[in-house]
Amino acid sequence: MCRSSPLDRFLNAMEPWVFLPAAAIVIGFVIFGGFFTETAKQSFETLQSSIVENFGWFYILTATALLIFIVWLLFSRFGRIRLGTPDSRPEFGYLSWFSMLVSAGMGIGIVFFGAAEPMLHFLNPPSGETETTASALRESMRFTFYHWGFHPWAIYSALALPLAYFHFRHGLPLAPRSLLYPLLGDRIRGAPGHAVDVLCTVGTLFGVATSLGLGSQQVNAGLNFLFGIPQETRSQLILIAIITAVATISVMSGLHRGIQFLSRFNIILTIVIFAFVLITGPTVFVLEVFTDGLGYYIQNLPFTSFRINPEPDAEWQANWTLFYWSWWISWSPFVAVFVARISKGRTIRSFILTNLLVPSLSGFLWFAVMGGTAIHQELYGPGGIAKQIQENDALALFAVLENLPFHVLMWGLATLLTIIFFVTSSDSGSLVDDMVTSGGHPNPPRVQRLFWALAEGTVAATLLYFGGLQALRTASLTTGIPIAIFLLISSYGLWRALKVDSSTSGVPEKEELQQDVKTPEK
């Protein structure tokens, strides 16, 4: 018997109506950005202004609606339903599962913004609460927790949960198109399903590219501290090329080897740096910041969730909240497919509790320690860190570590941490795009993974070259709107499907599920 070649396996597994249009959009984008740089930059700036001015309210309402829906599911009778057959058991232990979902969900972001965001909000609180140091500090932690807490993880869960449910419990493809089955039935295998998968593939790629751009800036900052490598676009492009090559090797090795190993190593390294700063820094101060900030965040969560600045020049909200919400939403197909892939056998309640609470609380601790330490250094010595962060927020973590013992060693570990988060974001995103463009196959061909790994690095480099961070942010804003609409539709479909599932004995067939969902209740 002749063994098929990698090219044959690629052609047999590829979903041409998804792979080819998605690849064409990516290639067209790179050509547009590379050969029409100034036009692309101006177009992005105009597009961002239009989106922020006209659709900011939509992002705010969507994120909050998804959080309400996920919390309702957590306490509903549907929480006992298992993601798989009744006798399914988890494929990964809690440590590996948690490590992979955090690395995929927010890895580079929490390292990049860990010290920078609390400090920037402390210096310029959006609510104007600057009368006392205590009020400014409390406000800074409230909005940092808001941007990195329950809302983003609710967005991820709102897509990952139904995807895992339909794939493992009802045998539908591990692709976004499956979320439309209760509404469209077998038509998801046609043009509507192809269009959704193309949208999510491109959105995933732009979301990953945004993180790769941020990561390259911070790695460049770390290498500047360690070896004097200049902080410039050229250096960051070289870093993207090198780390994309490493990520390609990782993703080619598969989920159970490269990605799982790097994710677990990253979490361990994160804990080491976290514990070091907590112990050698102002321990009591940061624990007080965490406790006070968490209480203030929860107390004001309803108001904060609906807060929006209706003024046309609401620059702060555009640069922070709306950027984050669009980033999480555009990132959600990637995180959803990846988290769904590693969540077989969990109950809905276990899935939500772990995905909503554990990463959020971990992030709160990280931001309180890094941000609290930075603010303490500015207030009580040695000072000057606020100016460094305002001039270059990629330097924030390294500026904090500089004022602690063994700072050169910690600079090296922080740089390594950013690099590995860089790699895990890229290889996880490549695997997801590979699965989606293979029709939802959970173990897609490696040749296709190679294409998407290289494509992510190329798009990140292109965005960075012709627009820097502003271009990266605008790319996320652009893809976020249609994906947000899809998120709301998929949440409705999950609710309808769960009603069917909970009212039947055993697992309903797909045809029964579709028929019941489409028939009004008597």
N, C-alpha and C positions, 0 to 999 in steps of 0.2 A: 504494500500500500504506500503510495506517494504522500509525503507530508506536504501540506499546503505552505506556500511561501508567506512571509509577513504581508506582502502586497495583496495576495489573494485574500488573506484573513481580513485585511483592512477593507477591501472592496466588498466583501461579503457582509461585513458588520456595519458598514457606513450607511447612514440614512441620507441619501443624496439630496433630498429636498430640505434638509436641515443643514448639513455640512456645507454644501456648495454656496447657498445664499449667505450663511453666516461668514464663511471664509471670504466671500466676495466683498461683504461690507467691511470686514477688517482690513483687507488689502486696499480697498478703495480709500478707507480712512487714512491709512499710512501714506498712500500716494498723495492724497489731498494735503495732509499736514506737512509732508516732506518737500513738495514742489510748489505749494501755494501757501507758504508759511504765514505771511502777513494777512492774507485773506482769511485763512483759517482762524487766526488769532482774533481778528475783528468779529468774525461770525460767532465765535464762542462767547465773546464779551456781550454782544447784542442778545444772543440767545439766553445767557444767564440772567441778564437784567429783566427780560420778558418773563422768564419762568418765575423768578422771585416775586416780581410785581403781581403776577396774575394767578399763581398756583401755590403760593406759600400756605394759604389757609387749608388747601387740600392735603398737603403733606402733614400738617399738624393734626387735622381730623383723622386722617388715615392711620397714623401711628397710634393715636389714642384709642381709636375704635378697635384696632387689632389687640391692644393690651387688654381692653375690657373683655373681648371675646375669649382670649386665652385664659384669663383669670376665671371667667365663667365656666369654661371647660374643665378647669382644674377641680372645681367644687361640684361639678355636675355628676349625674349618674353615669355619664359616658367615660369617666375616669378609669373604670375597671377594665375597659376594652384593651386587649393586647394588640400590639403592632405585629401581627402574624397570626398563625393558628393558635388555638388555646394552649397547646403544649409547647409553643416556641419559647426558646430561652435566648438571652443576649449572646451575641457573637463576641463581644469585647467586654472585659471587666471595666469597673467604674473608672479606674485610673486612666486606662488607655482611652476610654470613651470621652471622659472629661478633657483629657489632654488634647485630643484631636479636635473636639468641637471648639475649644477656646483658641487653639492655634489657628484654626480656619476662620473663626468668627471675628476676632479682634486683635490678633497677635501684634502686628507692627504698630497698630494704632495706639494701644495702651503704653507701649514703650516710647513712642514719639511724643504723645501728649501727656504722659504721666505727671511730669513736673511742670510742663509749659502751660497747660490749660488752667489749672487752679491759680497759677501765678498771674496769668493774663486777665482772668476774671476778677482776681483780687485787686488788681490795679485799675480795672475798668468794669465794675459790676454793671450788668445790663439794666438792673432795676434802679440804679443810682444810689444804692445804699452804701454810702461812703462816709457817713458821719463819724463812725468809730471803726477801729481796727477789727473788733469782734463782728460787727455787722457785715463789713466787707468780706471777711473770711468766711462767714456763714453763707453769704450769697455765692461766693466762688465755689464752695463745695456743693451747694444746692444745684447749680446749673451743670457742674461737672458730672455729678451723679445722674442728673436728668439725661444728659447726652449719652452716658455709657451704661445706664442701668436697665430698668425693666422694659422701657420702650424698645430699644434695639433688639433685645432678646425675645420680646413678644413678636416683633416683625419676623425674625428668623423662624420662630416656632410656628407662626401662622402659615408658613409655607412648608417647613420641614415636616410637621406633624401630618398634614393630609397626604403628603407625598409618601411618607413611610407607611401610612395607613392603607392607601390604595395599592401600593406595590406589594407589601408583605402580607396583607390580609386578603386582597382581592386579585392579586396576580397581574396587575397592570404594569406597564413599563415604568422604569425608574427615570421618568422624565416629566417636566412640568405639564406637558399635554394631558397627562393622566388626571390632573386635578379638575379637568373640564368634563370628565366622563359622566357624572350625574346630570349634567346639563345637555351634553351633545351626544352621548352614547358613542357608537363606533365611528362617528364622524371625526373623533379626535385623531384618527389615523390618516385623515385627509388634510386639506389646506388649513383649516383652523388650528389643528394640532401642530402642523409644521411651522405656522407663523408664530405661535407661542414659544416653541422651542428655539426658533431663530432669535426671537427677542431676548429670551433668557440667556442664551449663549453669548450674545453680544453684550448684554448687561453684565453678565458675570465677568467677561473679559475686561470691560471698562472698570468695574469695581476692583478687580485684582490689580489692574494697571495703576489705579489711584494709590493703592497700598504700596505697590512696588516703587512708585515715585517718591512717596513719603519715606519709605525704607532706605532708598538710595541716598537721600539727603542726610538721614541720621547716620548711616554707615560712613558716609563721607565725613561727617562731623567727628565721629569717633576716630577715624584714621588720621584726621587733621590733628586731634589732640595727641594721638600716639606717635605719629610719624611725620607730621607736618605736611601731609598731602593737601594741596590747595582745595578749598571748597568752591567748586565751580561746576558748571553743567557738564563739561568734558569729563571730569572725574566721575560724576554720577552716571554718565552714559556708559563708561567703562565698567563701573560696578554693576550696573544692570546686566550688561553682557556676561560678566563673569558669574554672577549669582544665578542668572537664567540657565547657564550651562550646568551648574550644580543642581538646580531644581529639576532640570531635564533628566539627569541621571537618577535622581530620587524618584520621580514619578514613573520612570521606566522600570524601577525595581518593584513597584506595586504597593498596595495599601498595607499589607501585613508586614512588610519589611521596612522600606525607606520612610514612608509617611508616618507610620505608627512609631517607629524608633525616634525620628527627629522630633515628633510632637511630645513624646514623654521626656526626652532630654531637655527640650525647651522649657517645659513646666518646672522641672527640677532646677534648671539654671535661673528661672524667674524667681523661684522661692528662695534661692541662695542670695540673690541680689536684694530681694525684698527684706529678708531677715537681717542682712548686713546693714542696710540703711536704717531699719527700725531699731536695731541694737546700738549702733554707733552714733545715730542721730538723736534728735530731741524726742526720746521715746514717749514720755508722758504727754508732751505737747501734741504729737501726731495722734495718739490714742484719744485725746480729748477732741481733736479736730474730727476724727472719724465718728465718735459717738454723737457729738453735737451736730455734725453735718448730716448724718444719717437720719437723726430725729427730725431735723428741719426739712430735709428732703421729703420724708414720708408725710409729715404734717402738711406740707404745701403741694403735695403731688397733684391733687385735683386741679388746683389753680394753675400750676406750672404746665400741666398737660395741655391746657387750652390757651396758654398765653401766646399772643401774637401781636406784633407791632404793626398797626394798619398804615403807618406813614410810608409814603413811596420810597423814602431814602433810609429804610430800616436796615442799615448796613450791618449792624451787629448780628441781627437774627439771620440775615442772608449768609454771613460768613461762618456762623456757628450752627445754630439749630437746623436751619434749612439745608445746609451742606451735610450735616450728619444724617438727617432723616433721608435725604436723597441717596446718600452713600450707603446707609444700611439697606434701603429698599433695593437699590441696584445690585448690592452685594448679596441680597437674600436668595436668589436662585442658586447661586454657588453654594452658600452655606446650607441651604435647604436640601439640595441633592446630596451633598456630602454627609450632613448630619443624618439624613434619612437612611443613607447607605450603611451607617454604622450603628443604627438604633433598632435593629430587628430584635423582637422579643420583649421590649419594654412595654409597660402599660402606659396609657395616655397620661395618667396622673404622675407616674414616675418620670416620664419624658418631660412634662411641663415643669415639675418641681426642679429637676436637675438643670434643665436648659434656662429656666427663668431666674431661679434663686441663686444657685451656686456660682455661675459666672458673674452675676451682678454683684453679689457680696464680695467676691474675690476682687473684682474691679474697684469697688468702693475702698477696700483696704489698700490696694495699690496706689490709687490716686491720693488717699489721705496721707500715706507715708511719703510718697515722692513729692506731692504738691505741698503738704504740710511742712516737710523738711526745707523745701525751697523758700517758702514764705518765712519760716523761722529764721533761716540764714539771712534773709533780707532785713528782717525787723531787728534781730538781736546780734547780728554779726555773722560773717565778716562784711556782708553787704555787697552791692554791685551786681548781684545775680539777676535782679529784675531787668537791668539794662541789657545784660547779655541775652536774656530770653526775648526781650522786645526786639532786639536787633536780628536775632536768628533763633527761632524756637526749636530748631533741630539740635541746638547745643544744650538744651535745658537739662537733660539727664546728666550729661557730662559735667556741666557746671555745678550741679548738686554734689556729685561724687568728688569733685575736685577739693571740696572743703571737708572731706571725711578722710579717715586713715586709709592707707594702702590705695590711694586713688588711682595710681597707674595700673595696678592689677585690676581694679574694678572697672576702669575704662576699657580694658581688654575684654573682660567678661561681658560688659554691656554691649560692646561692638559685636561680639560673638552672638549674643542673644538676638540682636537686631538682624544679623545675617541669617540665623536659623529661622527666625520668624519670617523673614523675607523668603527663604526657600520653601517653608511649609505652606505659605500662602500661595506661592506660584505653583507648586506641585499639586496641591489640593484643587486649585482652580483648573489646572490642566486636566486632571482626572475627571472633574465634573463636566467640563466641556466635551471631553471624550465620550462620557456616558450619554450625554444628551444627544450628541450628533451621531451616536450609534443606535438611536432608537430606544434609549433607556436600558441598554445592556449593563448589568452591574459590574462586569469584568470586560471592558472594551479592549480593542486591539492597541498594542503599544505604539505602532507607527503613527496612529492618529494622536496619541498623547504627545508625541514628539512635535507634531505640527502646532498644537495649541500651546505647549510650553514656550516654543520659539515665538509664537504670535503674541503672547502676553508680554514678553520682554520687548518685542519690537514696538508694540503700541505704547507701553510705558515710556520707552525711549523717545518715541515720536512726540507724545504729549509733553514730556519734559523739555524737549528741544524747542518746540515752537510756542509754548505758553507757560511752562513751569507749573507750579502748584495750582494757579488759577485755571489753567486748561484742564488739569486733572479733576478739579472740583466741578467744572462745568460739564465734563463728560458724564459724571455721576448724576448731576441734576437732570441732564437730558434723558437718560435712559430710565430715570426713576418714575416718571409720570405714568407711562403705560404699564410698568411692572406693578405700581401701586394699585392700579385698577384691577389687574390680574389677581393681586393678593386679596382684594375684597371679594372678588368673584369666587376664588378658590375656598375662602372661609365659608361662604354661603353654601357651596357644594359639600364641604365637609359636614356642616351642620345637618344638611338634608340626608346625607349618607349615614351619619351616626344614628339618626332617628330610625332609619330602616334596620340598621344592624342591631340596635338595642331592643327592637320590638320583635325580632325573630329568634328562633332557637337555632343555634349554629350560625354559620357564615352564609349570607345570601349570595346567590350567584350574581354575576355582573349584570345579566339581563334583568334579573329581578330588581336589582338595585336601581338600574336606569328607569325601569317601568314605574316603580314606586315613587321615585323622586319626581317624575314628570306628571304623575297623577295627583290631582288635588285631593286632600284628605276630606273624608266625609264627616 
